[in-house]
Amino acid sequence: MRALHAGVARWLRGALWVALLTAAPLPAAAVTLFGLVDTGELFSSADLGVSWSVRATLPVHDAVALVAGSTSQRLFLASASGSVYRSTDGGASWSAVAAVSAHDVCALVGCPDRLLLFTRSGSVYSSSDEGATWTAAGALTTSDLVSVTRHDLTLFALERTGGVHRSDDLGATWSAVGALDVPDAVEIAALRTDLFALTGTGDVARSGDDGANWTFVSTLSQTGMTSLLATQTGLVVCTATGEAAASADGQAWAWCGAIGQLAVRALASDVPATSGVAPEAPGLISLLGPWPNPSGAEVTLTMMLERAGPVTMTVHDAAGREVARPLAGVWLPAGPSVRQWRPAGLPAGAYWLRARMGATERVRTLIWLGR
């Protein structure tokens, strides 16, 4: 009877948490949460962590990171030993796509046109073909990287000892921006305009200035924390034994459910990694990636038009501000069109290229090295 009462109490807490989130003035979206367990099973939750069930048996037992690609059905998985897998059915089945020469993988991050893979020793690898091939893209000066998150086109990396690093060129170069005075940092996540960090002992810190300064805002009632995840409605954490808690703001937390397995390695969601960039679908215009990329000189822009018409292409910085307009309603013929663009006055960094024709918009990323 006591167990029954405990189960009912947990269900009520979870139901209250879901009700609070759905009543909050935040973007509503159906989100699937995933829990990676070192037994090789992938658990999923469709109710913000209240209930969990097995979605699939993974081909590895050391999965450490999962991220969605352009859609919620297209998922990518990385193991600590460097294997990369892809799913095209929302995680129900997986196929191997590549292997990276690293045995200390700790994070996988999705960007508008590439995947980034990180190792604990600070190496950064990049793939622009859905994980099929990987190239070295940069490195952090660290020996114990634990987590990386992306906010727009800016990356933030967290060391076990609390050091926080920032990259504005998708991992090519890094700078130290701040630190938490902790010995056991676990994960960093970006929620709306703030960064949040979690420690193994359950302390949660927040930064409102891109990681420069941190304030501890809450302490969870359990230790042994392994994962922190930002969703479209708030934050979710998990212990190594599978207990999940959720919060809308990082301050007030509710224990909402449990995966029911030991050794949970990571949490993830099926929210597309492109952060609002629409998945590639049939339309009036297609946009190839700029070439060369990265570039420090002239950039080749290649488009394919279904029919002749006016095309506008704008360039936006990491904050979303328009900084250049290579094409302003230029009439282009049907078929392939190639234009050369010479950026003028742009500082080195990562930029979004947006091409629009009619109701169709395409987005690609450019790493500009400056001139």
Secondary structure, DSSP 8 states (H G I E B T S, - for coil): -HHHHHHHHHHHHHHHHHHHHHHSSS------EEEEETTSEEEEESSTTSS-EEEEE-S-S-EEEEEE-SSTT-EEEEETTSEEEEESSTTSS-EEEEE-S-S-EEEEEEETTEEEEEETT-EEEEESSTTSS-EEEEE-S-S-EEEEEEETTEEEEEETTSEEEEESSTTSS-EEEEE---S-EEEEEEETTEEEEEETTSEEEEESSTTSS-EEEEE-S---EEEEEE-SS-EEEEETT-EEEEESSSSS-EEEEE---S-EEEEEE-SBTTTT-----S-SEEE---BSSSBSS-EEEEEEESS-EEEEEEEE-TTS-EEEEEEEEEEE-SEEEEEEE---S--SEEEEEEEEETTEEEEEEEEE---
